[in-house]
Amino acid sequence: MSSTPVVSSNVAQLRESATIAVSQRARALRAQGRQIIDLGAGEPDFDTPGFIRRAAQKALDEGATRYTAVEGILPLREAIAAAANEANGCERVMPGDVVVTTGSKQALFNACFALFGADDEVLIPTPAWTSYYEMVELARADAVPVPGSPESGFRVTADDLERHATDRTRGVMLNSPCNPTGAVYTASELTDLVRLAAERRWWVISDEIYRRIAYDGPAAGLLSVARHRERIVVVDGMAKAFAMTGWRIGWAIAAAPVARSLTALQSHTTSNATTVAQYAALETFRRREEADAAVAAMVAEYRRRRDAALAVLRVARGPAIVRPDGAFYLFVNVSDTGPGLEDAGSAFAARLLEEHGVAVVPGAAFRTPGWVRLSYAASLETVVEGVRRLMALREAMVPR
Ligand SMILES: Cc1ncc(COP(=O)(O)O)c(C=O)c1O
């Protein structure tokens, strides 16, 4: 009997996001009555700050229930442009260069779909967030992983990019602070990457969703180091810094013709991002002091948890880790728990969850087998207990 394909070749190869799959398994175990420590989710555990929630309630009462312009309400785009210009070393960002999207995920997908196509290659410093590879391939381009070295926090150099470039290369996806490593590129490292991309006329998509969650002040953004931005798309959003994952507000900043294409694409798919959520996002730009204080308080708490987790991980014979200077992830090498195994990270993560009740994401999800990612967006006690169990399992598995 011939099997009839049920979906088209557009999505036949697509797998569900591995990070979401881990959370689902953790939820299923919880439903069976198991106590699970979930260090899998990439989601702040804080509530959205009160002043933002109140702004949304007010906006609803005032009628923010209808369609807006596809690219988002003008005051929000003006505010995003003004904020971008504060640290901007290149051409001024105008409100017409800003497209508000349904989460930064949509901005990233739309940028990949609008800029890349069949036969194009896109360089992805690796490890990287799982969805970049899929988004590039949904655009029918080829994702080309560019592995960094663990010793330099997996940050890649211009030389690394050059070594993987061909005459089909069209772009590069950057992400600083990085999910899954927490590594932060310095301004001078970014300058080198941007210079090479400009010379080669590559598109640069810079995912800056974790920029404000950095432990030595906000991480350098691409607009502060680039000279020109005609081939740069900067993506950012509310989800991580403001604990607003469910509100689904992100944006892209691009040269006006690119912004128009992104808007056209969006006009045939989702139209505007949710109206009331746009007004909630606007409040974070209007009430800067409160917004900055809210972010600073959350970042201080993440730092406390990071330091506590590092203290447990860095005991004698501790595993190799990337020192996280931003975001809320720790990337841990567990390849010594399964020497000879092709993917010791997945085997380790499965055992850690099923036998010890701790959910982490296998590094394979970020194209780096042998490692696991844990999120410290959970209470300090939870994080420390999860890391202790991870270390205990590793100790039991590492051959002596
Ligand atoms: C690197 C990175 N970019 C983008 C996103 C998507 O964020 P949003 O909720 O704004 O769509 C995530 C979420 O996990 C992420 O880790």
PDBQT file of the ligand as one rigid body, heavy atoms in Angstrom, charges set to zero:
ROOT
HETATM    1  C1  LIG A 501      16.853  33.685  20.659  1.00  0.00    +0.000 C 
HETATM    2  C2  LIG A 501      15.372  33.847  20.652  1.00  0.00    +0.000 A 
HETATM    3  N1  LIG A 501      14.811  34.612  19.721  1.00  0.00    +0.000 NA
HETATM    4  C3  LIG A 501      13.482  34.782  19.645  1.00  0.00    +0.000 A 
HETATM    5  C4  LIG A 501      12.631  34.167  20.546  1.00  0.00    +0.000 A 
HETATM    6  C5  LIG A 501      11.143  34.366  20.396  1.00  0.00    +0.000 C 
HETATM    7  O1  LIG A 501      10.652  35.316  21.270  1.00  0.00    +0.000 OA
HETATM    8  P1  LIG A 501       9.180  35.922  21.129  1.00  0.00    +0.000 P 
HETATM    9  O2  LIG A 501       8.416  35.415  22.314  1.00  0.00    +0.000 OA
HETATM   10  O3  LIG A 501       9.359  37.413  21.129  1.00  0.00    +0.000 OA
HETATM   11  O4  LIG A 501       8.588  35.449  19.843  1.00  0.00    +0.000 OA
HETATM   12  C6  LIG A 501      13.160  33.352  21.548  1.00  0.00    +0.000 A 
HETATM   13  C7  LIG A 501      12.266  32.647  22.476  1.00  0.00    +0.000 C 
HETATM   14  O5  LIG A 501      12.605  31.682  23.102  1.00  0.00    +0.000 OA
HETATM   15  C8  LIG A 501      14.570  33.197  21.610  1.00  0.00    +0.000 A 
HETATM   16  O6  LIG A 501      15.134  32.450  22.547  1.00  0.00    +0.000 OA
ENDROOT
TORSDOF 0
